[in-house]
Amino acid sequence: MQLNIKYFGLIAELTTCNEETLEFSEATIADLKEVLVEKYPELKTKDFQIAQNKEIVSSNAIVSGEEIAILPPFSGG
């Protein structure tokens, strides 16, 4: 499936793009993280979260092929 991925903040700076389409044939968010770290090795040492359909999802969530956002860690309260 093709995923439209949006990158934000520090993650966008590290990947040098704000958005891209990625061919993805795996199943879970953890699999997607592995693909992203392989493509962008500098992400290996960074914390980031993945949102699907504007909701933060766990690593074992199934990738549905809908809106994906890669988010840097947030601070605040």
Contacts in CASP RR format, 6 or more apart in sequence:
PFRMAT RR
TARGET T0000
AUTHOR 0000-0000-0000
METHOD contacts of the structure
MODEL  1
MQLNIKYFGLIAELTTCNEETLEFSEATIADLKEVLVEKYPELKTKDFQI
AQNKEIVSSNAIVSGEEIAILPPFSGG
1 23 0 8 1.000
1 24 0 8 1.000
1 25 0 8 1.000
1 63 0 8 1.000
1 65 0 8 1.000
2 21 0 8 1.000
2 22 0 8 1.000
2 23 0 8 1.000
2 24 0 8 1.000
2 65 0 8 1.000
3 21 0 8 1.000
3 22 0 8 1.000
3 23 0 8 1.000
3 24 0 8 1.000
3 32 0 8 1.000
3 63 0 8 1.000
3 65 0 8 1.000
3 68 0 8 1.000
4 19 0 8 1.000
4 20 0 8 1.000
4 21 0 8 1.000
4 67 0 8 1.000
4 68 0 8 1.000
5 19 0 8 1.000
5 20 0 8 1.000
5 21 0 8 1.000
5 22 0 8 1.000
5 68 0 8 1.000
5 69 0 8 1.000
5 70 0 8 1.000
6 18 0 8 1.000
6 19 0 8 1.000
6 67 0 8 1.000
6 68 0 8 1.000
6 69 0 8 1.000
6 70 0 8 1.000
7 15 0 8 1.000
7 17 0 8 1.000
7 18 0 8 1.000
7 19 0 8 1.000
7 20 0 8 1.000
7 69 0 8 1.000
7 70 0 8 1.000
8 18 0 8 1.000
8 69 0 8 1.000
8 70 0 8 1.000
8 71 0 8 1.000
8 72 0 8 1.000
9 72 0 8 1.000
10 46 0 8 1.000
10 72 0 8 1.000
11 43 0 8 1.000
11 46 0 8 1.000
11 48 0 8 1.000
11 70 0 8 1.000
11 71 0 8 1.000
11 72 0 8 1.000
12 18 0 8 1.000
14 40 0 8 1.000
14 42 0 8 1.000
14 43 0 8 1.000
14 46 0 8 1.000
15 40 0 8 1.000
15 43 0 8 1.000
15 70 0 8 1.000
22 35 0 8 1.000
22 39 0 8 1.000
24 31 0 8 1.000
24 32 0 8 1.000
24 35 0 8 1.000
24 63 0 8 1.000
24 65 0 8 1.000
26 32 0 8 1.000
26 34 0 8 1.000
26 35 0 8 1.000
26 63 0 8 1.000
27 62 0 8 1.000
27 63 0 8 1.000
28 59 0 8 1.000
28 60 0 8 1.000
28 61 0 8 1.000
28 62 0 8 1.000
28 63 0 8 1.000
29 50 0 8 1.000
29 52 0 8 1.000
29 57 0 8 1.000
29 58 0 8 1.000
29 59 0 8 1.000
29 60 0 8 1.000
29 61 0 8 1.000
29 62 0 8 1.000
29 63 0 8 1.000
30 59 0 8 1.000
30 60 0 8 1.000
31 63 0 8 1.000
32 50 0 8 1.000
32 63 0 8 1.000
32 68 0 8 1.000
33 50 0 8 1.000
33 59 0 8 1.000
36 43 0 8 1.000
36 70 0 8 1.000
37 43 0 8 1.000
37 44 0 8 1.000
46 72 0 8 1.000
47 72 0 8 1.000
47 73 0 8 1.000
48 70 0 8 1.000
48 71 0 8 1.000
48 72 0 8 1.000
48 73 0 8 1.000
49 56 0 8 1.000
49 70 0 8 1.000
49 71 0 8 1.000
49 73 0 8 1.000
50 56 0 8 1.000
50 57 0 8 1.000
50 68 0 8 1.000
50 69 0 8 1.000
50 70 0 8 1.000
50 71 0 8 1.000
51 57 0 8 1.000
51 67 0 8 1.000
51 68 0 8 1.000
51 69 0 8 1.000
51 71 0 8 1.000
52 61 0 8 1.000
52 63 0 8 1.000
52 64 0 8 1.000
52 65 0 8 1.000
52 66 0 8 1.000
52 67 0 8 1.000
52 68 0 8 1.000
52 69 0 8 1.000
53 64 0 8 1.000
53 66 0 8 1.000
53 67 0 8 1.000
54 67 0 8 1.000
54 69 0 8 1.000
56 71 0 8 1.000
END
